Amino acid sequence: MQLTNQLYSTTILASIRSRMLSQVTKQLKTVKGTTCHTSTTGRFELATGLKAMELQQVPEMVSKVRSLTGILA
């Protein structure tokens, strides 16, 4: 039997308070499991990649990102 390490990855989109993109991206670097982030155009200003070792970690990580100062939705 071979064990494989499966990573659960997702991308979340976020609305950011005006002129806070720089501060939000600095805070994102402290959230364990964030793999990348990029600014976007349209309804959301930021896309953030997340990877977790366990499926149960994903909602926890999303909650941490949503609680950052400057994140509106």
C-alpha positions as CSV (number, residue, x, y, z in Angstrom):
1,M,0.0,0.0,0.0
2,Q,1.4,3.4,-1.0
3,L,0.5,6.5,1.0
4,T,0.2,9.7,-0.9
5,N,0.2,13.2,0.6
6,Q,-2.7,15.0,-0.9
7,L,-2.8,18.7,-0.7
8,Y,-6.2,20.5,-0.7
9,S,-5.9,23.7,-2.6
10,T,-8.3,26.5,-3.3
11,T,-8.4,30.1,-4.4
12,I,-10.4,32.7,-2.6
13,L,-11.4,36.1,-3.8
14,A,-11.6,39.1,-1.5
15,S,-12.8,42.7,-1.5
16,I,-10.3,45.1,0.1
17,R,-10.8,48.4,1.8
18,S,-9.6,51.3,-0.4
19,R,-5.8,51.8,-0.3
20,M,-5.1,48.8,1.9
21,L,-3.8,46.3,-0.7
22,S,-0.2,46.7,0.5
23,Q,-1.1,46.2,4.2
24,V,-3.4,43.2,3.4
25,T,-0.7,41.4,1.3
26,K,1.8,41.9,4.1
27,Q,-0.6,40.3,6.5
28,L,-1.3,37.4,4.1
29,K,2.4,36.4,4.4
30,T,1.8,35.5,8.0
31,V,-1.1,33.2,7.3
32,K,0.1,29.6,7.2
33,G,-0.9,27.9,3.9
34,T,-1.2,30.9,1.7
35,T,0.8,30.1,-1.5
36,C,0.3,33.2,-3.6
37,H,-1.8,36.3,-4.0
38,T,-2.4,38.7,-6.9
39,S,-4.5,41.8,-7.5
40,T,-7.5,41.5,-9.8
41,T,-9.9,43.7,-11.5
42,G,-13.7,43.6,-11.3
43,R,-15.8,42.8,-8.2
44,F,-12.9,41.6,-6.1
45,E,-9.5,43.2,-5.7
46,L,-7.4,40.2,-4.6
47,A,-7.1,36.5,-5.4
48,T,-5.3,34.3,-2.8
49,G,-4.1,30.7,-3.2
50,L,-4.4,28.4,-0.2
51,K,-3.0,24.9,0.3
52,A,-3.8,22.6,3.3
53,M,-2.7,19.1,4.3
54,E,-6.2,18.3,5.6
55,L,-9.6,19.3,4.2
56,Q,-10.7,20.5,7.7
57,Q,-7.9,23.2,7.6
58,V,-9.3,24.9,4.5
59,P,-12.3,26.7,6.3
60,E,-10.0,27.7,9.1
61,M,-7.6,29.2,6.7
62,V,-10.4,31.1,4.9
63,S,-11.6,32.4,8.2
64,K,-8.1,33.7,9.0
65,V,-7.8,35.5,5.7
66,R,-11.3,37.0,6.1
67,S,-10.4,38.3,9.6
68,L,-7.4,40.3,8.3
69,T,-7.6,44.1,8.7
70,G,-8.7,45.6,5.4
71,I,-10.6,42.6,4.0
72,L,-14.2,43.5,3.5
73,A,-15.6,40.3,2.0
